[in-house]
């Protein structure tokens, strides 16, 4: 019984790790530029982000 639970824990940790690794890989391979529109005049720090293509 404990072995089944341990296997499920390992599977869940591996799936979450693969997801996080995929997000970090995407951040590394696809740089995006964020523009601060409004400076100090706007309430909050809302940014417009533009994703660049590598075609």
Secondary structure, DSSP 8 states (H G I E B T S, - for coil): -HHHHHHHHHHHHHHHHHHHHHHHHHHHHS-EEEEE-STTSSSS--EEEEE----
